Amino acid sequence: MIGTLYRNVVKPVLFKFDPEFVHDRMLAVGNFLGRFEVTKWFTRLMFDYESSALTQEVAGLHFRNPVGLAAGFDKNANLVDILPQVGFGAMELGSVTLEAYSGNPKPRLRRLPKSKALVVYYGLMNIGVRKFVTKLQSYSQHRAIVGISVAKTNSSRTATEEQGIQDYYECLQYLESQQIGDYYTINVSCPNTFGGEPFTTEDRLQKLLAKISSLNIKKPVFIKLPINLTIEEFDALLRVAVRFKITGVVIGNLTKARDPQLIHDHLPADAKGGISGLPTQKLSNDLISYTYKNYGKQLVIVGVGGIFSAEDAYEKIRRGATLLQLITGMIFQGPQLVGEISRGLTTLLKRDGYENISEAVGTSS
Ligand SMILES: Cc1cc2nc3c(=O)[nH]c(=O)nc-3n(C[C@H](O)[C@H](O)[C@H](O)COP(=O)(O)O)c2cc1C
């Protein structure tokens, strides 16, 4: 019922306004709802879904369900108290960077309704790691796992390889010194940054991870990968991840491809940014299958890109993802999607004779 209400009443109104304006209002509303026990309780009652069939221990962390919020929706840790009540089992906050960045010139968020996609050109806008940590320290929730996505400060001062590596290093070093977050994701694949995507070659990723490994991080560390590389280039990054004993890979980021078969809205040629949602779905799914087949025993896979239903979520699980993340599906379908996916997954697991979600991981690969 909430879904029907969202799609027929709320969404048509929200979609009349500028997407960044709406996103900012949603952050304010979510932050407000997260401040009071009564609003948290009511949100949980309306949206959350619990099932023991969905719980997993992954890399020493307890996930109450596999549905996580992908990085980029809550860049500055505004929603930490409300996201678990909406039904998320995990939230990847950020991407946060060592220094703050006020964002690329507007418009930096566009909707492509016919394509079920967004064009994202924020360029790693965030308040910087020190303010981010201070905010994160003010929360006390324990229902959902908190991941912190770390990226390179978007600035001409971090454009060289050496400066870039140092920037990632100092950001992680600060997070480590504050003992905050359950896991880290190193976002090497943000397509909208100064100096491009510099750590998405074998050689550069290796240098970055060599430096980071000197921090001797004990928490799980994931790497968020791009989805537009050739399979050889992608495989080379996976090999580096395995060599450095990285916990897992998040597959993946926004697509840079402007495939006319997938983009059905008018998109001006000068509209900059990466594309989320349905156009990422097949790219992500194929890479999940590839990774599971070749590195399934060495890397935990977090499947992201174009999840709009429980069936989409289950497809990624069966291809080899242990955990999932989403943003665009929630924007197009409504916040009840998170609980709907959990409920739907439970039904699909039962249909296929599995007692726990972990049994379904990789069954179609
Ligand atoms: C508004 C927006 C901002 C994003 N910002 C980030 C980011 O800061 N860091 C990151 O790793 N990914 C970012 N992403 C990519 C998402 O985490 C995700 O990989 C991608 O959107 C595909 O998932 P979806 O189809 O469920 O949206 C962003 C996506 C959106 C829609």
The ligand as an SDF file (V2000), in Angstrom:
LIG
                    3D

 31 33  0  0  0  0  0  0  0  0999 V2000
   23.1460   10.3810   -5.9960 C   0  0  0  0  0  0  0  0  0  0  0  0
   24.2290    9.3560   -6.0630 C   0  0  0  0  0  0  0  0  0  0  0  0
   25.4650    9.6240   -5.4850 C   0  0  0  0  0  0  0  0  0  0  0  0
   26.4850    8.6640   -5.5120 C   0  0  0  0  0  0  0  0  0  0  0  0
   27.6720    8.9270   -4.8840 N   0  0  0  0  0  0  0  0  0  0  0  0
   28.5630    7.9090   -4.7310 C   0  0  0  0  0  0  0  0  0  0  0  0
   29.6990    8.0710   -3.8920 C   0  0  0  0  0  0  0  0  0  0  0  0
   29.9170    9.1290   -3.2950 O   0  0  0  0  0  0  0  0  0  0  0  0
   30.5440    7.0220   -3.7580 N   0  0  0  0  0  0  0  0  0  0  0  0
   30.3470    5.8140   -4.3940 C   0  0  0  0  0  0  0  0  0  0  0  0
   31.1360    4.8930   -4.2130 O   0  0  0  0  0  0  0  0  0  0  0  0
   29.2660    5.6410   -5.1940 N   0  0  0  0  0  0  0  0  0  0  0  0
   28.3750    6.6460   -5.3600 C   0  0  0  0  0  0  0  0  0  0  0  0
   27.2630    6.4430   -6.1240 N   0  0  0  0  0  0  0  0  0  0  0  0
   27.0680    5.1500   -6.8190 C   0  0  0  0  0  0  0  0  0  0  0  0
   26.1770    4.2120   -6.0050 C   0  0  0  0  0  0  0  0  0  0  0  0
   26.7800    3.8900   -4.7840 O   0  0  0  0  0  0  0  0  0  0  0  0
   25.8870    2.9180   -6.7790 C   0  0  0  0  0  0  0  0  0  0  0  0
   27.1020    2.2660   -7.0280 O   0  0  0  0  0  0  0  0  0  0  0  0
   25.1660    3.1710   -8.0990 C   0  0  0  0  0  0  0  0  0  0  0  0
   24.2400    4.2180   -7.9830 O   0  0  0  0  0  0  0  0  0  0  0  0
   24.4370    1.9300   -8.6090 C   0  0  0  0  0  0  0  0  0  0  0  0
   23.4310    1.5390   -7.6980 O   0  0  0  0  0  0  0  0  0  0  0  0
   21.8550    1.9050   -7.9290 P   0  0  0  0  0  0  0  0  0  0  0  0
   21.5320    1.5260   -9.3300 O   0  0  0  0  0  0  0  0  0  0  0  0
   21.1180    1.1010   -6.9200 O   0  0  0  0  0  0  0  0  0  0  0  0
   21.7340    3.3710   -7.6820 O   0  0  0  0  0  0  0  0  0  0  0  0
   26.2510    7.4110   -6.1550 C   0  0  0  0  0  0  0  0  0  0  0  0
   25.0140    7.1660   -6.7530 C   0  0  0  0  0  0  0  0  0  0  0  0
   24.0010    8.1000   -6.7070 C   0  0  0  0  0  0  0  0  0  0  0  0
   22.6720    7.7780   -7.3570 C   0  0  0  0  0  0  0  0  0  0  0  0
  1  2  1  0
  2  3  1  0
  2 30  2  0
  3  4  2  0
  4  5  1  0
  4 28  1  0
  5  6  2  0
  6  7  1  0
  6 13  1  0
  7  8  2  0
  7  9  1  0
  9 10  1  0
 10 11  2  0
 10 12  1  0
 12 13  2  0
 13 14  1  0
 14 15  1  0
 14 28  1  0
 15 16  1  0
 16 17  1  0
 16 18  1  0
 18 19  1  0
 18 20  1  0
 20 21  1  0
 20 22  1  0
 22 23  1  0
 23 24  1  0
 24 25  2  0
 24 26  1  0
 24 27  1  0
 28 29  2  0
 29 30  1  0
 30 31  1  0
M  END
$$$$
